[in-house]
């Protein structure tokens, strides 16, 4: 590879990583306009393995906006990102796939929490009077496409492996 191709590959990887991080931040912050903007116009999302819906990302965003109201506190941790860029004979192509593990601790709506953590939530345990904690974990598969506006998600698939509810 030439230095120019190496640099382009590094820049693509950084841009793709930013899209994946942007996905986590948009969901955690409930920024559904930002969530929609991460996808190609025909982008799709599949949350069916977690008991959710599958369909066009714009419609899935509406479902998420309603569902995430049950979890006023949430934090996606997306780790072990394995980025595979399309290889066009030594040059990067216009598609990529990312496989990444996730752990997603959340706090269910309940008495004593309001819209976020408070004094009765110290230590992170549900505790007396606090809402229960809910943790889901598994793996994401992100398919991405290079567009004139940069890298965008063409598909997100959640592969939930386990979940835990504690009070």
PyMOL CGO cylinders between C-alpha atoms (Angstrom):
from pymol import cmd
from pymol.cgo import CYLINDER

trace = [
    CYLINDER, 0.00, 0.00, 0.00, 1.07, 3.53, -0.56, 0.3, 1, 1, 1, 1, 1, 1,
    CYLINDER, 1.07, 3.53, -0.56, 1.17, 6.14, 2.16, 0.3, 1, 1, 1, 1, 1, 1,
    CYLINDER, 1.17, 6.14, 2.16, -1.82, 7.84, 0.55, 0.3, 1, 1, 1, 1, 1, 1,
    CYLINDER, -1.82, 7.84, 0.55, -3.89, 4.62, 0.73, 0.3, 1, 1, 1, 1, 1, 1,
    CYLINDER, -3.89, 4.62, 0.73, -2.72, 4.00, 4.29, 0.3, 1, 1, 1, 1, 1, 1,
    CYLINDER, -2.72, 4.00, 4.29, -3.78, 7.52, 5.30, 0.3, 1, 1, 1, 1, 1, 1,
    CYLINDER, -3.78, 7.52, 5.30, -7.16, 7.15, 3.58, 0.3, 1, 1, 1, 1, 1, 1,
    CYLINDER, -7.16, 7.15, 3.58, -7.72, 3.85, 5.41, 0.3, 1, 1, 1, 1, 1, 1,
    CYLINDER, -7.72, 3.85, 5.41, -6.87, 5.37, 8.78, 0.3, 1, 1, 1, 1, 1, 1,
    CYLINDER, -6.87, 5.37, 8.78, -9.18, 8.31, 8.10, 0.3, 1, 1, 1, 1, 1, 1,
    CYLINDER, -9.18, 8.31, 8.10, -12.00, 5.96, 7.08, 0.3, 1, 1, 1, 1, 1, 1,
    CYLINDER, -12.00, 5.96, 7.08, -11.54, 3.93, 10.28, 0.3, 1, 1, 1, 1, 1, 1,
    CYLINDER, -11.54, 3.93, 10.28, -11.67, 7.08, 12.42, 0.3, 1, 1, 1, 1, 1, 1,
    CYLINDER, -11.67, 7.08, 12.42, -14.78, 8.32, 10.63, 0.3, 1, 1, 1, 1, 1, 1,
    CYLINDER, -14.78, 8.32, 10.63, -16.49, 4.93, 11.02, 0.3, 1, 1, 1, 1, 1, 1,
    CYLINDER, -16.49, 4.93, 11.02, -15.59, 4.83, 14.71, 0.3, 1, 1, 1, 1, 1, 1,
    CYLINDER, -15.59, 4.83, 14.71, -17.15, 8.30, 15.10, 0.3, 1, 1, 1, 1, 1, 1,
    CYLINDER, -17.15, 8.30, 15.10, -20.41, 7.05, 13.54, 0.3, 1, 1, 1, 1, 1, 1,
    CYLINDER, -20.41, 7.05, 13.54, -20.54, 4.10, 15.96, 0.3, 1, 1, 1, 1, 1, 1,
    CYLINDER, -20.54, 4.10, 15.96, -19.84, 6.39, 18.94, 0.3, 1, 1, 1, 1, 1, 1,
    CYLINDER, -19.84, 6.39, 18.94, -22.41, 8.85, 17.61, 0.3, 1, 1, 1, 1, 1, 1,
    CYLINDER, -22.41, 8.85, 17.61, -24.96, 6.04, 17.55, 0.3, 1, 1, 1, 1, 1, 1,
    CYLINDER, -24.96, 6.04, 17.55, -24.38, 5.27, 21.25, 0.3, 1, 1, 1, 1, 1, 1,
    CYLINDER, -24.38, 5.27, 21.25, -24.53, 8.94, 22.25, 0.3, 1, 1, 1, 1, 1, 1,
    CYLINDER, -24.53, 8.94, 22.25, -27.71, 9.58, 20.24, 0.3, 1, 1, 1, 1, 1, 1,
    CYLINDER, -27.71, 9.58, 20.24, -29.53, 6.65, 21.87, 0.3, 1, 1, 1, 1, 1, 1,
    CYLINDER, -29.53, 6.65, 21.87, -28.28, 7.48, 25.37, 0.3, 1, 1, 1, 1, 1, 1,
    CYLINDER, -28.28, 7.48, 25.37, -29.18, 11.17, 25.01, 0.3, 1, 1, 1, 1, 1, 1,
    CYLINDER, -29.18, 11.17, 25.01, -32.51, 10.47, 23.31, 0.3, 1, 1, 1, 1, 1, 1,
    CYLINDER, -32.51, 10.47, 23.31, -31.44, 12.61, 20.34, 0.3, 1, 1, 1, 1, 1, 1,
    CYLINDER, -31.44, 12.61, 20.34, -33.60, 10.97, 17.71, 0.3, 1, 1, 1, 1, 1, 1,
    CYLINDER, -33.60, 10.97, 17.71, -32.83, 13.57, 15.03, 0.3, 1, 1, 1, 1, 1, 1,
    CYLINDER, -32.83, 13.57, 15.03, -29.12, 12.74, 15.43, 0.3, 1, 1, 1, 1, 1, 1,
    CYLINDER, -29.12, 12.74, 15.43, -29.97, 9.01, 15.37, 0.3, 1, 1, 1, 1, 1, 1,
    CYLINDER, -29.97, 9.01, 15.37, -31.84, 9.40, 12.07, 0.3, 1, 1, 1, 1, 1, 1,
    CYLINDER, -31.84, 9.40, 12.07, -29.02, 11.50, 10.59, 0.3, 1, 1, 1, 1, 1, 1,
    CYLINDER, -29.02, 11.50, 10.59, -26.54, 8.66, 11.14, 0.3, 1, 1, 1, 1, 1, 1,
    CYLINDER, -26.54, 8.66, 11.14, -28.36, 6.46, 8.59, 0.3, 1, 1, 1, 1, 1, 1,
    CYLINDER, -28.36, 6.46, 8.59, -28.50, 6.37, 4.82, 0.3, 1, 1, 1, 1, 1, 1,
    CYLINDER, -28.50, 6.37, 4.82, -31.97, 7.26, 3.45, 0.3, 1, 1, 1, 1, 1, 1,
    CYLINDER, -31.97, 7.26, 3.45, -32.75, 3.55, 3.05, 0.3, 1, 1, 1, 1, 1, 1,
    CYLINDER, -32.75, 3.55, 3.05, -31.03, 2.53, 6.31, 0.3, 1, 1, 1, 1, 1, 1,
    CYLINDER, -31.03, 2.53, 6.31, -32.60, -0.13, 8.52, 0.3, 1, 1, 1, 1, 1, 1,
    CYLINDER, -32.60, -0.13, 8.52, -32.33, -1.17, 12.14, 0.3, 1, 1, 1, 1, 1, 1,
    CYLINDER, -32.33, -1.17, 12.14, -33.13, -4.53, 13.71, 0.3, 1, 1, 1, 1, 1, 1,
    CYLINDER, -33.13, -4.53, 13.71, -33.75, -4.79, 17.46, 0.3, 1, 1, 1, 1, 1, 1,
    CYLINDER, -33.75, -4.79, 17.46, -35.82, -7.99, 17.20, 0.3, 1, 1, 1, 1, 1, 1,
    CYLINDER, -35.82, -7.99, 17.20, -33.33, -10.14, 19.17, 0.3, 1, 1, 1, 1, 1, 1,
    CYLINDER, -33.33, -10.14, 19.17, -33.93, -7.79, 22.12, 0.3, 1, 1, 1, 1, 1, 1,
    CYLINDER, -33.93, -7.79, 22.12, -37.71, -7.97, 21.81, 0.3, 1, 1, 1, 1, 1, 1,
    CYLINDER, -37.71, -7.97, 21.81, -37.89, -4.87, 19.63, 0.3, 1, 1, 1, 1, 1, 1,
    CYLINDER, -37.89, -4.87, 19.63, -38.76, -4.04, 16.06, 0.3, 1, 1, 1, 1, 1, 1,
    CYLINDER, -38.76, -4.04, 16.06, -37.05, -4.23, 12.67, 0.3, 1, 1, 1, 1, 1, 1,
    CYLINDER, -37.05, -4.23, 12.67, -37.58, -1.77, 9.87, 0.3, 1, 1, 1, 1, 1, 1,
    CYLINDER, -37.58, -1.77, 9.87, -36.59, 1.54, 8.31, 0.3, 1, 1, 1, 1, 1, 1,
    CYLINDER, -36.59, 1.54, 8.31, -34.35, 3.49, 10.69, 0.3, 1, 1, 1, 1, 1, 1,
    CYLINDER, -34.35, 3.49, 10.69, -36.68, 6.49, 10.68, 0.3, 1, 1, 1, 1, 1, 1,
    CYLINDER, -36.68, 6.49, 10.68, -39.57, 4.36, 11.93, 0.3, 1, 1, 1, 1, 1, 1,
    CYLINDER, -39.57, 4.36, 11.93, -37.37, 2.47, 14.39, 0.3, 1, 1, 1, 1, 1, 1,
    CYLINDER, -37.37, 2.47, 14.39, -36.29, 5.85, 15.82, 0.3, 1, 1, 1, 1, 1, 1,
    CYLINDER, -36.29, 5.85, 15.82, -39.94, 6.57, 16.65, 0.3, 1, 1, 1, 1, 1, 1,
    CYLINDER, -39.94, 6.57, 16.65, -40.21, 3.20, 18.39, 0.3, 1, 1, 1, 1, 1, 1,
    CYLINDER, -40.21, 3.20, 18.39, -36.98, 3.85, 20.32, 0.3, 1, 1, 1, 1, 1, 1,
    CYLINDER, -36.98, 3.85, 20.32, -38.16, 7.31, 21.38, 0.3, 1, 1, 1, 1, 1, 1,
    CYLINDER, -38.16, 7.31, 21.38, -41.24, 5.74, 22.97, 0.3, 1, 1, 1, 1, 1, 1,
    CYLINDER, -41.24, 5.74, 22.97, -39.49, 2.67, 24.42, 0.3, 1, 1, 1, 1, 1, 1,
    CYLINDER, -39.49, 2.67, 24.42, -36.54, 4.54, 25.91, 0.3, 1, 1, 1, 1, 1, 1,
    CYLINDER, -36.54, 4.54, 25.91, -38.91, 6.59, 28.06, 0.3, 1, 1, 1, 1, 1, 1,
    CYLINDER, -38.91, 6.59, 28.06, -38.95, 3.51, 30.31, 0.3, 1, 1, 1, 1, 1, 1,
    CYLINDER, -38.95, 3.51, 30.31, -35.21, 4.04, 30.88, 0.3, 1, 1, 1, 1, 1, 1,
    CYLINDER, -35.21, 4.04, 30.88, -34.49, 7.64, 31.88, 0.3, 1, 1, 1, 1, 1, 1,
    CYLINDER, -34.49, 7.64, 31.88, -30.87, 6.73, 32.65, 0.3, 1, 1, 1, 1, 1, 1,
    CYLINDER, -30.87, 6.73, 32.65, -28.92, 4.73, 30.06, 0.3, 1, 1, 1, 1, 1, 1,
    CYLINDER, -28.92, 4.73, 30.06, -25.35, 4.32, 28.96, 0.3, 1, 1, 1, 1, 1, 1,
    CYLINDER, -25.35, 4.32, 28.96, -24.16, 2.32, 25.94, 0.3, 1, 1, 1, 1, 1, 1,
    CYLINDER, -24.16, 2.32, 25.94, -20.66, 0.96, 26.24, 0.3, 1, 1, 1, 1, 1, 1,
    CYLINDER, -20.66, 0.96, 26.24, -19.61, -0.25, 22.79, 0.3, 1, 1, 1, 1, 1, 1,
    CYLINDER, -19.61, -0.25, 22.79, -16.27, -2.08, 22.88, 0.3, 1, 1, 1, 1, 1, 1,
    CYLINDER, -16.27, -2.08, 22.88, -14.10, -4.56, 20.96, 0.3, 1, 1, 1, 1, 1, 1,
    CYLINDER, -14.10, -4.56, 20.96, -14.83, -2.83, 17.67, 0.3, 1, 1, 1, 1, 1, 1,
    CYLINDER, -14.83, -2.83, 17.67, -13.73, -4.91, 14.71, 0.3, 1, 1, 1, 1, 1, 1,
    CYLINDER, -13.73, -4.91, 14.71, -13.84, -2.75, 11.57, 0.3, 1, 1, 1, 1, 1, 1,
    CYLINDER, -13.84, -2.75, 11.57, -13.71, -4.44, 8.16, 0.3, 1, 1, 1, 1, 1, 1,
    CYLINDER, -13.71, -4.44, 8.16, -13.39, -2.09, 5.22, 0.3, 1, 1, 1, 1, 1, 1,
    CYLINDER, -13.39, -2.09, 5.22, -14.24, -3.24, 1.73, 0.3, 1, 1, 1, 1, 1, 1,
    CYLINDER, -14.24, -3.24, 1.73, -10.97, -3.99, -0.07, 0.3, 1, 1, 1, 1, 1, 1,
    CYLINDER, -10.97, -3.99, -0.07, -10.76, -3.02, -3.73, 0.3, 1, 1, 1, 1, 1, 1,
    CYLINDER, -10.76, -3.02, -3.73, -7.43, -4.56, -4.61, 0.3, 1, 1, 1, 1, 1, 1,
    CYLINDER, -7.43, -4.56, -4.61, -5.48, -2.74, -1.93, 0.3, 1, 1, 1, 1, 1, 1,
    CYLINDER, -5.48, -2.74, -1.93, -7.62, 0.39, -1.79, 0.3, 1, 1, 1, 1, 1, 1,
    CYLINDER, -7.62, 0.39, -1.79, -10.52, 0.99, 0.56, 0.3, 1, 1, 1, 1, 1, 1,
    CYLINDER, -10.52, 0.99, 0.56, -13.98, 0.71, -0.95, 0.3, 1, 1, 1, 1, 1, 1,
    CYLINDER, -13.98, 0.71, -0.95, -17.25, 2.40, -0.07, 0.3, 1, 1, 1, 1, 1, 1,
    CYLINDER, -17.25, 2.40, -0.07, -18.70, -0.14, 2.36, 0.3, 1, 1, 1, 1, 1, 1,
    CYLINDER, -18.70, -0.14, 2.36, -17.66, -1.37, 5.76, 0.3, 1, 1, 1, 1, 1, 1,
    CYLINDER, -17.66, -1.37, 5.76, -18.86, -3.63, 8.55, 0.3, 1, 1, 1, 1, 1, 1,
    CYLINDER, -18.86, -3.63, 8.55, -18.26, -3.22, 12.26, 0.3, 1, 1, 1, 1, 1, 1,
    CYLINDER, -18.26, -3.22, 12.26, -18.82, -5.95, 14.82, 0.3, 1, 1, 1, 1, 1, 1,
    CYLINDER, -18.82, -5.95, 14.82, -18.75, -4.61, 18.33, 0.3, 1, 1, 1, 1, 1, 1,
    CYLINDER, -18.75, -4.61, 18.33, -19.74, -5.90, 21.75, 0.3, 1, 1, 1, 1, 1, 1,
    CYLINDER, -19.74, -5.90, 21.75, -21.98, -3.83, 23.98, 0.3, 1, 1, 1, 1, 1, 1,
    CYLINDER, -21.98, -3.83, 23.98, -22.95, -3.59, 27.61, 0.3, 1, 1, 1, 1, 1, 1,
    CYLINDER, -22.95, -3.59, 27.61, -25.89, -1.30, 28.19, 0.3, 1, 1, 1, 1, 1, 1,
    CYLINDER, -25.89, -1.30, 28.19, -26.70, -0.49, 31.83, 0.3, 1, 1, 1, 1, 1, 1,
    CYLINDER, -26.70, -0.49, 31.83, -29.96, 1.37, 32.28, 0.3, 1, 1, 1, 1, 1, 1,
    CYLINDER, -29.96, 1.37, 32.28, -32.22, 2.49, 35.10, 0.3, 1, 1, 1, 1, 1, 1,
    CYLINDER, -32.22, 2.49, 35.10, -35.92, 1.75, 34.79, 0.3, 1, 1, 1, 1, 1, 1,
    CYLINDER, -35.92, 1.75, 34.79, -38.44, 4.44, 35.58, 0.3, 1, 1, 1, 1, 1, 1,
    CYLINDER, -38.44, 4.44, 35.58, -39.63, 4.14, 39.17, 0.3, 1, 1, 1, 1, 1, 1,
    CYLINDER, -39.63, 4.14, 39.17, -40.11, 5.85, 42.45, 0.3, 1, 1, 1, 1, 1, 1,
    CYLINDER, -40.11, 5.85, 42.45, -37.21, 7.82, 43.79, 0.3, 1, 1, 1, 1, 1, 1,
    CYLINDER, -37.21, 7.82, 43.79, -35.39, 8.48, 40.51, 0.3, 1, 1, 1, 1, 1, 1,
    CYLINDER, -35.39, 8.48, 40.51, -37.10, 11.25, 38.64, 0.3, 1, 1, 1, 1, 1, 1,
    CYLINDER, -37.10, 11.25, 38.64, -35.31, 11.90, 35.36, 0.3, 1, 1, 1, 1, 1, 1,
    CYLINDER, -35.31, 11.90, 35.36, -31.83, 10.98, 36.45, 0.3, 1, 1, 1, 1, 1, 1,
    CYLINDER, -31.83, 10.98, 36.45, -29.58, 9.78, 39.23, 0.3, 1, 1, 1, 1, 1, 1,
    CYLINDER, -29.58, 9.78, 39.23, -30.06, 11.41, 42.58, 0.3, 1, 1, 1, 1, 1, 1,
    CYLINDER, -30.06, 11.41, 42.58, -28.93, 11.02, 46.16, 0.3, 1, 1, 1, 1, 1, 1,
    CYLINDER, -28.93, 11.02, 46.16, -30.98, 7.87, 46.67, 0.3, 1, 1, 1, 1, 1, 1,
    CYLINDER, -30.98, 7.87, 46.67, -29.23, 6.27, 43.69, 0.3, 1, 1, 1, 1, 1, 1,
    CYLINDER, -29.23, 6.27, 43.69, -25.75, 6.44, 45.22, 0.3, 1, 1, 1, 1, 1, 1,
    CYLINDER, -25.75, 6.44, 45.22, -23.58, 3.48, 44.43, 0.3, 1, 1, 1, 1, 1, 1,
    CYLINDER, -23.58, 3.48, 44.43, -25.55, 2.54, 41.34, 0.3, 1, 1, 1, 1, 1, 1,
    CYLINDER, -25.55, 2.54, 41.34, -27.66, -0.19, 42.97, 0.3, 1, 1, 1, 1, 1, 1,
    CYLINDER, -27.66, -0.19, 42.97, -31.43, -0.05, 42.77, 0.3, 1, 1, 1, 1, 1, 1,
    CYLINDER, -31.43, -0.05, 42.77, -31.71, -0.03, 46.53, 0.3, 1, 1, 1, 1, 1, 1,
    CYLINDER, -31.71, -0.03, 46.53, -34.62, 0.83, 48.73, 0.3, 1, 1, 1, 1, 1, 1,
    CYLINDER, -34.62, 0.83, 48.73, -36.98, 3.30, 47.12, 0.3, 1, 1, 1, 1, 1, 1,
    CYLINDER, -36.98, 3.30, 47.12, -34.95, 3.38, 43.90, 0.3, 1, 1, 1, 1, 1, 1,
    CYLINDER, -34.95, 3.38, 43.90, -35.84, 2.09, 40.49, 0.3, 1, 1, 1, 1, 1, 1,
    CYLINDER, -35.84, 2.09, 40.49, -34.38, -1.23, 39.38, 0.3, 1, 1, 1, 1, 1, 1,
    CYLINDER, -34.38, -1.23, 39.38, -31.31, -1.49, 37.19, 0.3, 1, 1, 1, 1, 1, 1,
    CYLINDER, -31.31, -1.49, 37.19, -31.51, -3.26, 33.85, 0.3, 1, 1, 1, 1, 1, 1,
    CYLINDER, -31.51, -3.26, 33.85, -28.43, -4.41, 31.95, 0.3, 1, 1, 1, 1, 1, 1,
    CYLINDER, -28.43, -4.41, 31.95, -28.45, -5.82, 28.44, 0.3, 1, 1, 1, 1, 1, 1,
    CYLINDER, -28.45, -5.82, 28.44, -25.37, -7.05, 26.59, 0.3, 1, 1, 1, 1, 1, 1,
    CYLINDER, -25.37, -7.05, 26.59, -24.45, -8.63, 23.29, 0.3, 1, 1, 1, 1, 1, 1,
    CYLINDER, -24.45, -8.63, 23.29, -23.03, -7.64, 19.93, 0.3, 1, 1, 1, 1, 1, 1,
    CYLINDER, -23.03, -7.64, 19.93, -23.90, -5.09, 17.29, 0.3, 1, 1, 1, 1, 1, 1,
    CYLINDER, -23.90, -5.09, 17.29, -23.34, -5.51, 13.60, 0.3, 1, 1, 1, 1, 1, 1,
    CYLINDER, -23.34, -5.51, 13.60, -23.12, -2.16, 11.86, 0.3, 1, 1, 1, 1, 1, 1,
    CYLINDER, -23.12, -2.16, 11.86, -23.11, -2.01, 8.05, 0.3, 1, 1, 1, 1, 1, 1,
    CYLINDER, -23.11, -2.01, 8.05, -21.91, 1.32, 6.69, 0.3, 1, 1, 1, 1, 1, 1,
    CYLINDER, -21.91, 1.32, 6.69, -21.76, 3.03, 3.32, 0.3, 1, 1, 1, 1, 1, 1,
    CYLINDER, -21.76, 3.03, 3.32, -19.68, 5.96, 2.20, 0.3, 1, 1, 1, 1, 1, 1,
    CYLINDER, -19.68, 5.96, 2.20, -21.95, 8.78, 1.03, 0.3, 1, 1, 1, 1, 1, 1,
    CYLINDER, -21.95, 8.78, 1.03, -21.24, 12.30, -0.17, 0.3, 1, 1, 1, 1, 1, 1,
    CYLINDER, -21.24, 12.30, -0.17, -21.97, 13.38, 3.43, 0.3, 1, 1, 1, 1, 1, 1,
    CYLINDER, -21.97, 13.38, 3.43, -19.50, 10.88, 4.88, 0.3, 1, 1, 1, 1, 1, 1,
    CYLINDER, -19.50, 10.88, 4.88, -19.94, 7.39, 6.34, 0.3, 1, 1, 1, 1, 1, 1,
    CYLINDER, -19.94, 7.39, 6.34, -23.52, 6.48, 7.25, 0.3, 1, 1, 1, 1, 1, 1,
    CYLINDER, -23.52, 6.48, 7.25, -25.20, 3.42, 8.69, 0.3, 1, 1, 1, 1, 1, 1,
    CYLINDER, -25.20, 3.42, 8.69, -27.05, 1.30, 6.16, 0.3, 1, 1, 1, 1, 1, 1,
    CYLINDER, -27.05, 1.30, 6.16, -28.01, -1.30, 8.78, 0.3, 1, 1, 1, 1, 1, 1,
    CYLINDER, -28.01, -1.30, 8.78, -27.74, -1.85, 12.51, 0.3, 1, 1, 1, 1, 1, 1,
    CYLINDER, -27.74, -1.85, 12.51, -28.49, -5.28, 13.95, 0.3, 1, 1, 1, 1, 1, 1,
    CYLINDER, -28.49, -5.28, 13.95, -28.60, -5.98, 17.67, 0.3, 1, 1, 1, 1, 1, 1,
    CYLINDER, -28.60, -5.98, 17.67, -27.63, -9.50, 18.76, 0.3, 1, 1, 1, 1, 1, 1,
    CYLINDER, -27.63, -9.50, 18.76, -28.61, -9.49, 22.42, 0.3, 1, 1, 1, 1, 1, 1,
    CYLINDER, -28.61, -9.49, 22.42, -26.87, -12.29, 24.35, 0.3, 1, 1, 1, 1, 1, 1,
    CYLINDER, -26.87, -12.29, 24.35, -28.06, -11.69, 27.90, 0.3, 1, 1, 1, 1, 1, 1,
    CYLINDER, -28.06, -11.69, 27.90, -29.93, -9.33, 30.19, 0.3, 1, 1, 1, 1, 1, 1,
    CYLINDER, -29.93, -9.33, 30.19, -30.21, -8.86, 33.92, 0.3, 1, 1, 1, 1, 1, 1,
    CYLINDER, -30.21, -8.86, 33.92, -32.69, -7.01, 36.14, 0.3, 1, 1, 1, 1, 1, 1,
    CYLINDER, -32.69, -7.01, 36.14, -31.72, -6.13, 39.70, 0.3, 1, 1, 1, 1, 1, 1,
    CYLINDER, -31.72, -6.13, 39.70, -33.45, -4.15, 42.38, 0.3, 1, 1, 1, 1, 1, 1,
]
cmd.load_cgo(trace, "trace")
